[in-house]
Amino acid sequence: MEVSVQETDFDVGTELAALTTHDPEAGAVASFVGLVRGGDIAAMTLEHYPGMTEQALADIVAMAQARWELRGVRVIHRIGRLLPGARIVFVGVASRHRGDAFAACEFIMDYLKTQAPFWKKEETQNAPAGGRWVDARETDELAARRWLGSKT
């Protein structure tokens, strides 16, 4: 189980392969890759609180491990100024069965969006110079809340 917060890009194929390279018991891998949207967004800057952010991500992974039988988990979140189309986040989960992999991957993303201390600023054509800070969306909070009391 590994978490990283980094400025550098990542290779999705390499990360997926690493989840199962040394584990013949892994029968499923589910993943999610988040990208900077284009349209009116010219750039996005992500900031974090070093140390606290990595611990929050590790705690989220630990919660997923307590709920599902997981063989491997990899979470990468980028920081810094990113342009449209750039990869922001990778969540990869290996398990013996697809149900655990799918559920854990979705759970980790839902909690990452609401519990990890990242701050996002968007530069758009209509935003003031320097961009605008983006608040958490209510839909993200609702997605995370659906896991409360649920084991799957």
C-alpha positions as CSV (number, residue, x, y, z in Angstrom):
1,M,0.0,0.0,0.0
2,E,1.6,3.2,-1.1
3,V,0.5,6.9,-1.3
4,S,2.4,9.8,-2.9
5,V,1.8,13.5,-3.2
6,Q,4.0,14.8,-6.0
7,E,4.5,17.4,-8.7
8,T,5.7,15.0,-11.3
9,D,3.4,13.1,-13.7
10,F,2.9,9.3,-13.4
11,D,2.6,6.5,-15.9
12,V,-0.7,4.7,-15.5
13,G,0.5,1.4,-17.1
14,T,3.5,1.2,-14.8
15,E,1.3,1.9,-11.7
16,L,-1.2,-0.8,-12.7
17,A,1.5,-3.4,-13.4
18,A,3.1,-2.7,-10.1
19,L,-0.1,-3.6,-8.2
20,T,0.1,-7.2,-9.2
21,T,3.7,-7.9,-10.2
22,H,4.6,-10.0,-7.2
23,D,1.1,-11.2,-6.2
24,P,-0.3,-14.3,-7.9
25,E,-3.4,-14.1,-5.6
26,A,-4.6,-10.8,-7.2
27,G,-7.5,-11.5,-9.6
28,A,-8.8,-8.0,-10.2
29,V,-7.5,-4.5,-10.5
30,A,-9.7,-1.4,-10.6
31,S,-8.4,2.1,-11.2
32,F,-9.4,5.7,-11.5
33,V,-7.5,8.5,-13.2
34,G,-8.7,12.1,-12.7
35,L,-7.8,14.7,-15.3
36,V,-7.9,18.5,-15.4
37,R,-11.0,19.4,-17.4
38,G,-10.7,21.8,-20.3
39,G,-13.4,24.1,-21.5
40,D,-13.3,27.4,-19.6
41,I,-10.5,26.1,-17.3
42,A,-7.1,27.4,-18.4
43,A,-5.2,25.8,-15.5
44,M,-5.6,24.4,-12.1
45,T,-3.2,24.8,-9.1
46,L,-3.3,22.2,-6.3
47,E,-1.8,22.9,-2.9
48,H,-1.6,20.7,0.2
49,Y,-0.3,20.6,3.7
50,P,2.9,18.4,3.6
51,G,2.8,15.5,6.0
52,M,-0.8,16.0,6.9
53,T,-2.0,15.2,3.4
54,E,0.0,12.0,3.1
55,Q,-1.3,10.8,6.5
56,A,-4.9,11.6,5.5
57,L,-4.4,9.5,2.3
58,A,-2.9,6.7,4.3
59,D,-5.8,6.8,6.7
60,I,-8.3,6.6,3.8
61,V,-6.4,3.6,2.5
62,A,-6.5,1.9,5.9
63,M,-10.3,2.4,6.1
64,A,-10.6,0.7,2.7
65,Q,-8.4,-2.2,3.8
66,A,-10.6,-2.7,6.9
67,R,-13.7,-2.9,4.7
68,W,-12.5,-5.1,1.8
69,E,-9.9,-7.8,1.2
70,L,-7.3,-5.9,-0.8
71,R,-4.1,-7.2,-2.2
72,G,-2.6,-3.8,-3.1
73,V,-3.5,-0.1,-3.2
74,R,-1.7,2.8,-4.9
75,V,-2.8,6.4,-4.5
76,I,-1.0,9.3,-6.3
77,H,-2.1,12.9,-6.1
78,R,-0.3,15.6,-8.0
79,I,0.2,19.2,-6.8
80,G,1.3,22.4,-8.5
81,R,0.0,24.1,-11.6
82,L,-1.6,21.7,-14.1
83,L,-3.0,22.4,-17.5
84,P,-6.1,20.9,-19.1
85,G,-5.7,17.2,-19.9
86,A,-3.0,16.7,-17.2
87,R,-3.4,13.8,-14.8
88,I,-4.2,14.9,-11.3
89,V,-4.9,11.6,-9.4
90,F,-4.5,7.9,-9.7
91,V,-6.2,5.3,-7.5
92,G,-5.4,1.7,-8.2
93,V,-6.7,-1.2,-6.2
94,A,-5.9,-4.9,-6.5
95,S,-7.9,-7.7,-4.9
96,R,-8.9,-11.3,-5.4
97,H,-12.3,-10.4,-6.7
98,R,-13.6,-7.5,-8.8
99,G,-16.3,-6.5,-6.4
100,D,-13.8,-5.6,-3.7
101,A,-11.6,-3.8,-6.2
102,F,-14.4,-1.7,-7.7
103,A,-15.9,-0.8,-4.3
104,A,-12.6,0.1,-2.6
105,C,-11.5,2.2,-5.6
106,E,-14.7,4.2,-5.5
107,F,-14.6,4.5,-1.7
108,I,-11.0,5.8,-1.8
109,M,-11.9,8.4,-4.4
110,D,-15.0,9.6,-2.6
111,Y,-13.1,10.0,0.7
112,L,-10.1,11.6,-1.0
113,K,-12.3,14.3,-2.5
114,T,-13.8,15.1,0.9
115,Q,-11.3,14.2,3.6
116,A,-7.8,14.9,2.1
117,P,-6.4,18.4,2.7
118,F,-6.0,19.7,-0.8
119,W,-6.8,23.2,-2.0
120,K,-7.7,23.8,-5.6
121,K,-7.5,27.1,-7.5
122,E,-8.9,27.4,-11.0
123,E,-7.8,29.9,-13.6
124,T,-10.7,30.6,-16.0
125,Q,-11.4,33.3,-18.5
126,N,-14.1,34.8,-16.2
127,A,-12.1,34.4,-12.9
128,P,-10.3,37.4,-11.4
129,A,-6.5,37.6,-12.1
130,G,-4.7,34.8,-10.2
131,G,-7.8,32.5,-10.3
132,R,-10.4,31.5,-7.8
133,W,-10.3,29.0,-5.0
134,V,-12.8,26.1,-5.5
135,D,-15.0,25.0,-2.6
136,A,-15.9,21.3,-2.1
137,R,-19.0,20.3,-4.0
138,E,-22.1,19.0,-2.3
139,T,-22.2,16.1,-4.6
140,D,-18.8,15.0,-3.4
141,E,-20.0,15.1,0.2
142,L,-23.1,13.1,-0.7
143,A,-21.0,10.5,-2.4
144,A,-18.8,10.0,0.7
145,R,-21.7,9.9,3.1
146,R,-23.3,7.0,1.3
147,W,-20.5,4.8,2.7
148,L,-21.4,5.5,6.3
149,G,-22.9,2.4,7.9
150,S,-22.4,0.4,4.7
151,K,-19.9,-2.5,4.5
152,T,-20.0,-2.7,0.7
